[in-house]
Amino acid sequence: MHALLYCVAMKKIIAKICILIAGAIAFGAGAAQNDDTKSVAARIAASQQIDKYLPMILQKSSADGIEGVKRGAMASIESNTALSDGQRMRAKEIVDQLAPQMATDLDALHRRIDVNALIPEMIETVYPKYFTQAEMLSLAEFFESTAFHKAAKNAVSFSKQNLETLLTPQEKKVLMNFYSSPLGQKQRNPQIAQESLTYLKGRIAPMLDVLVTPYRDQLMKELQSIK
């Protein structure tokens, strides 16, 4: 199952934050090919129920993202030998002061991103590189199954014991047949997840630059006046 994968802060921690929200997207398929590919990509994306999980993902990504920004900024300040002691102390104070507004801006950025358009676009762009049209259709059908949704919903608390009680014999068979199949094994290719992550980071990074630049400029301006 794939969650989102798009959370951000500064470029240096984009990868970490995106993994948090992608929580894990293991989907993607290369450049839109035709209407059929677009339709199947939309089905795969819809099966992830992004709307259902997005509020929780946004809340966690914004909180973790801003903390990541603060940690990264503090580490950079501490290791910057060009700063005087006064500048270093003031820089840390400024980062603390700006953090709440940065958190608000980061949350607003997340909410402006049209995830329901971005995820199908990613799948459409990455998947055809790894799957045939027929394989993508089979993936969509599996991800839409009751067995998959039941397993995904309870994944966090699942053990072999409660899987036995939560799934019907037919649902167990559906999961077993898929994950033991050549397509099920192929779908777990880590390269797919990595390329999907790279695609998302590439789309989101420019937005992050726009968000971070005013804060960076303000920090530099303040430091220039301190010896």
Backbone torsions as a table, in degrees:
resi	resn	phi	psi	omega
1	MET	NA	149.4	-178.1
2	HIS	-127.3	132.0	179.6
3	ALA	-94.3	-126.1	-175.7
4	LEU	-107.4	-98.9	176.0
5	LEU	121.7	52.4	-174.7
6	TYR	-148.9	16.9	-173.1
7	CYS	-79.0	151.9	-172.2
8	VAL	-144.0	169.4	171.7
9	ALA	-158.2	-117.6	177.8
10	MET	-94.2	165.8	-174.6
11	LYS	-55.2	-37.5	-176.1
12	LYS	-64.2	-23.4	-178.4
13	ILE	-117.4	12.9	-180.0
14	ILE	-58.4	-45.2	-176.9
15	ALA	-58.1	-47.0	-178.9
16	LYS	-61.9	-45.1	-177.3
17	ILE	-70.7	-39.0	179.5
18	CYS	-62.6	-40.1	179.0
19	ILE	-61.9	-35.5	179.7
20	LEU	-62.2	-41.3	-179.5
21	ILE	-90.0	-38.8	173.1
22	ALA	-58.3	-9.2	-175.1
23	GLY	38.9	-39.4	-176.1
24	ALA	162.4	98.9	172.0
25	ILE	-106.9	123.5	179.4
26	ALA	-109.3	27.6	-179.5
27	PHE	-117.6	157.2	171.2
28	GLY	161.9	150.5	178.1
29	ALA	-159.5	136.3	-162.2
30	GLY	-64.4	125.1	179.4
31	ALA	29.6	131.7	-177.2
32	ALA	-50.4	128.6	-176.4
33	GLN	-100.3	-49.8	-178.7
34	ASN	-161.2	-177.5	-177.9
35	ASP	-63.5	-34.2	179.6
36	ASP	-64.9	-43.7	178.1
37	THR	-62.0	-43.1	179.6
38	LYS	-61.8	-41.4	-178.8
39	SER	-66.5	-43.8	-179.9
40	VAL	-68.0	-40.1	178.2
41	ALA	-59.9	-40.1	179.0
42	ALA	-65.3	-37.8	178.5
43	ARG	-65.9	-43.6	179.6
44	ILE	-62.6	-44.3	-179.7
45	ALA	-64.2	-43.6	-178.5
46	ALA	-63.2	-32.2	-178.9
47	SER	-66.8	-17.0	-179.9
48	GLN	-81.5	-7.8	177.0
49	GLN	51.7	49.6	-177.4
50	ILE	-58.1	-40.6	-179.3
51	ASP	-57.7	-34.9	-176.9
52	LYS	-69.8	-39.2	-174.8
53	TYR	-99.1	-11.1	-174.2
54	LEU	-58.1	-45.1	-179.7
55	PRO	-56.2	-43.7	179.6
56	MET	-66.3	-41.8	-179.8
57	ILE	-63.1	-44.2	-179.1
58	LEU	-63.1	-43.4	-178.5
59	GLN	-61.4	-46.2	-177.8
60	LYS	-71.1	-40.4	-178.0
61	SER	-66.4	-37.6	179.4
62	SER	-67.1	-44.9	-179.9
63	ALA	-64.5	-48.8	-179.4
64	ASP	-68.4	-35.8	-178.0
65	GLY	-64.3	-45.7	-177.6
66	ILE	-68.9	-34.6	176.1
67	GLU	-65.1	-37.4	177.3
68	GLY	-64.9	-40.1	177.5
69	VAL	-61.8	-46.1	-179.0
70	LYS	-62.2	-45.4	-179.9
71	ARG	-62.1	-43.4	-179.9
72	GLY	-64.6	-41.7	-179.9
73	ALA	-65.6	-43.8	179.7
74	MET	-63.2	-40.7	179.6
75	ALA	-64.9	-40.9	179.0
76	SER	-65.3	-40.7	179.0
77	ILE	-63.1	-45.5	-177.1
78	GLU	-63.7	-35.5	-175.6
79	SER	-91.4	-4.2	-178.1
80	ASN	-81.1	103.4	-176.9
81	THR	-73.4	-11.7	-179.6
82	ALA	-78.8	-13.3	-179.0
83	LEU	-86.8	143.0	173.3
84	SER	-78.9	169.0	178.9
85	ASP	-60.9	-38.2	179.8
86	GLY	-65.6	-42.5	179.0
87	GLN	-65.6	-40.2	-179.4
88	ARG	-63.4	-43.8	-179.9
89	MET	-65.5	-42.7	-179.1
90	ARG	-67.1	-38.4	179.9
91	ALA	-60.6	-41.6	179.0
92	LYS	-65.3	-38.4	178.1
93	GLU	-64.0	-41.1	-178.3
94	ILE	-65.3	-42.9	179.7
95	VAL	-59.9	-43.0	178.0
96	ASP	-63.3	-39.2	-178.9
97	GLN	-68.7	-36.8	-176.5
98	LEU	-81.8	-19.2	-173.4
99	ALA	-53.2	-46.8	-178.9
100	PRO	-59.7	-43.4	179.5
101	GLN	-68.9	-35.5	177.6
102	MET	-63.7	-38.6	179.0
103	ALA	-63.4	-41.3	178.7
104	THR	-64.3	-44.2	179.9
105	ASP	-65.4	-38.5	179.7
106	LEU	-65.3	-42.0	178.6
107	ASP	-63.6	-41.5	179.2
108	ALA	-64.4	-37.8	178.2
109	LEU	-62.6	-46.6	178.8
110	HIS	-55.8	-41.3	-175.7
111	ARG	-75.6	-20.7	177.4
112	ARG	-79.2	-22.3	-178.4
113	ILE	-72.2	126.1	-179.7
114	ASP	-83.5	85.0	-176.6
115	VAL	-61.8	-35.1	-178.4
116	ASN	-67.2	-16.4	174.3
117	ALA	-99.5	-36.3	-175.6
118	LEU	-68.0	-42.3	-177.1
119	ILE	-66.9	-47.4	175.7
120	PRO	-59.6	-37.0	179.1
121	GLU	-62.9	-40.8	178.5
122	MET	-64.4	-45.6	-179.9
123	ILE	-61.8	-43.5	-179.8
124	GLU	-62.5	-30.9	-176.2
125	THR	-87.2	-29.0	-174.7
126	VAL	-103.1	-38.2	-172.6
127	TYR	-63.0	-43.6	-178.4
128	PRO	-58.0	-16.0	177.0
129	LYS	-74.0	-20.5	-174.2
130	TYR	-119.1	-25.1	-174.9
131	PHE	-127.5	148.3	172.5
132	THR	-77.9	169.4	178.3
133	GLN	-59.1	-42.5	-179.4
134	ALA	-64.6	-38.2	179.6
135	GLU	-67.8	-39.1	177.9
136	MET	-63.8	-38.4	178.0
137	LEU	-64.5	-40.4	178.1
138	SER	-64.7	-38.0	177.0
139	LEU	-62.7	-45.4	179.9
140	ALA	-59.1	-43.4	-179.1
141	GLU	-64.2	-39.8	179.2
142	PHE	-67.5	-45.7	-178.3
143	PHE	-66.4	-21.1	177.7
144	GLU	-87.2	-6.1	-175.2
145	SER	-73.0	152.4	177.1
146	THR	-62.2	-37.6	-179.0
147	ALA	-60.3	-46.3	-179.5
148	PHE	-64.9	-46.1	-177.5
149	HIS	-66.1	-36.5	178.7
150	LYS	-67.5	-43.3	179.8
151	ALA	-66.5	-42.8	-178.8
152	ALA	-64.8	-42.5	-178.5
153	LYS	-61.0	-35.5	-176.3
154	ASN	-104.4	12.5	-174.2
155	ALA	-55.5	-39.6	-175.9
156	VAL	-61.6	-39.4	-175.5
157	SER	-101.3	3.7	-174.9
158	PHE	-69.1	142.3	167.5
159	SER	-137.7	168.9	-179.7
160	LYS	-60.7	-30.1	-178.0
161	GLN	-68.4	-53.3	-176.5
162	ASN	-75.3	-19.8	172.1
163	LEU	-61.1	-36.7	-179.7
164	GLU	-63.2	-33.5	-177.3
165	THR	-91.4	-27.4	-176.2
166	LEU	-84.3	-25.7	-178.0
167	LEU	-105.3	142.8	174.9
168	THR	-77.0	162.7	177.9
169	PRO	-54.6	-38.8	-179.9
170	GLN	-68.2	-39.2	179.2
171	GLU	-66.7	-38.8	176.5
172	LYS	-61.2	-40.8	-179.6
173	LYS	-65.1	-39.0	178.8
174	VAL	-61.4	-46.6	179.8
175	LEU	-64.8	-46.3	-178.1
176	MET	-62.5	-43.8	-179.0
177	ASN	-64.3	-39.3	-178.8
178	PHE	-70.2	-52.3	-174.1
179	TYR	-69.2	-19.0	176.8
180	SER	-94.3	-4.2	-178.7
181	SER	-82.6	161.6	176.0
182	PRO	-56.8	-38.6	179.3
183	LEU	-67.7	-40.1	178.7
184	GLY	-62.2	-39.8	177.6
185	GLN	-69.8	-39.7	-179.2
186	LYS	-64.3	-38.3	-178.3
187	GLN	-63.9	-21.6	-179.4
188	ARG	-86.6	3.7	179.7
189	ASN	-55.4	116.8	-177.2
190	PRO	-62.1	-21.9	179.8
191	GLN	-64.8	-31.4	178.9
192	ILE	-65.7	-46.8	179.2
193	ALA	-63.0	-40.3	-178.4
194	GLN	-66.0	-42.8	-179.9
195	GLU	-68.4	-34.6	177.0
196	SER	-64.3	-43.8	178.4
197	LEU	-61.5	-44.3	179.5
198	THR	-61.1	-40.9	179.1
199	TYR	-61.9	-47.1	-178.5
200	LEU	-64.2	-43.7	179.5
201	LYS	-60.7	-39.2	-179.9
202	GLY	-63.9	-34.7	179.1
203	ARG	-77.1	-33.1	-173.5
204	ILE	-90.2	-29.1	-175.8
205	ALA	-53.2	-44.7	179.4
206	PRO	-60.4	-35.8	178.1
207	MET	-66.4	-37.4	179.0
208	LEU	-65.9	-39.4	179.3
209	ASP	-59.8	-42.4	179.6
210	VAL	-62.9	-39.6	-178.7
211	LEU	-69.7	-43.8	-173.0
212	VAL	-78.9	-31.9	-173.6
213	THR	-53.3	-46.8	180.0
214	PRO	-60.2	-37.3	179.7
215	TYR	-70.0	-39.8	178.5
216	ARG	-63.6	-43.2	-179.7
217	ASP	-64.4	-40.9	180.0
218	GLN	-63.9	-41.9	179.4
219	LEU	-62.9	-44.8	-179.2
220	MET	-63.9	-39.7	-179.4
221	LYS	-63.8	-42.7	-180.0
222	GLU	-64.5	-41.7	-175.6
223	LEU	-70.0	-29.3	-179.0
224	GLN	-65.7	-21.7	-178.4
225	SER	-91.8	0.7	-177.7
226	ILE	-114.3	138.2	177.8
227	LYS	-96.6	NA	NA
